[in-house]
Amino acid sequence: MHPLAPVTAVGRSTLSMLAAIGRVTIFLGATLTHLVRPPFYPREFLSALLSIGWFSLPVVGLTTLFTGGALALQIYAGGARFNAEAVVPQIVAIGMVRELGPVLTGLMVAGRVAASIAAEVGTMKVTEQIDALVTLSTNPMKYLTVPRVLAATLALPLLAAVGNVIGILGGYLVGTTRLDFNAAVYLTNTVDFLEAADVVSGLVKAAVFGFIVALMGCYHGMNSGRGAQGVGRATTNAVVSSSILILASNYLLTEVFFSA
């Protein structure tokens, strides 16, 4: 083996990563440009809004319900070591609204929607339907990407808000039925402890996560390889890249909102 082979491999990987970042950045710029320029396709937008928002509600609701309940149990068990069991309502509320609600919603929607978008757009590319759109003087970015990105950006905050409520409800049910909390005191502590900044930060995070999910789904679908393997690889890459970017952007947004 050549002595410089490891260095060559690292350099090749670095250049490949930088090229991928450049392609995503160009795709992002094109998407933002087309968001504010006509023509618009309201039927595609409404269809994407229904698919991303309404049909994702069951999985988001179930995920946040059980997470809120498990969070209440964990906080109670941990707080019992320091005689701090009474903080369960407050910590469940702030944990769901600031972090778990938006992040779980983003990850669940990434698993469901990013894969769906990548598979749909990738199949359209493989079957040359995207080429047909160009032949019909229809911009694929305007027709396929923009409605989905806009719908996901608007739908995710609504899903996160519903998920927050359901997650807090899960903690409330566990707290009042399993941990012997008074129902009125539990609700009072929950409402009094939350601040507007907590709710707003969670909704902003959810909007960013929605943008990421749809952008990654459309990007990998548009750049899908030929054949069934290419579409499958694009679907996998869409989910993985969406999940990683959601977790990374969650940290950055938390620094922006709460670093002080």
Secondary structure, DSSP 4 states (H G I P E B T S, - for coil): --TTHHHHHHHHHHHHHHHHHHHHHHHHHHHHHHHTSS---HHHHHHHHHHHTGGGHHHHHHHHHHHHHHHHHHHHHHHGGGT-GGGHHHHHHHHIIIIIHHHHHHHHHIIIIIHHHHHHHHHHHHTTHHHHHHHTT--HIIIIIHHHHHHHHHHHHHHHHHHHHHHHHHHHHHHHHTS---HHHHHHHHHHH--HHHHHHHHHHHHHHHHHHHHHHHHHHHTPPSHHHHHHHHHHHHHHHHHHHHHHHHHHHHHHHH--
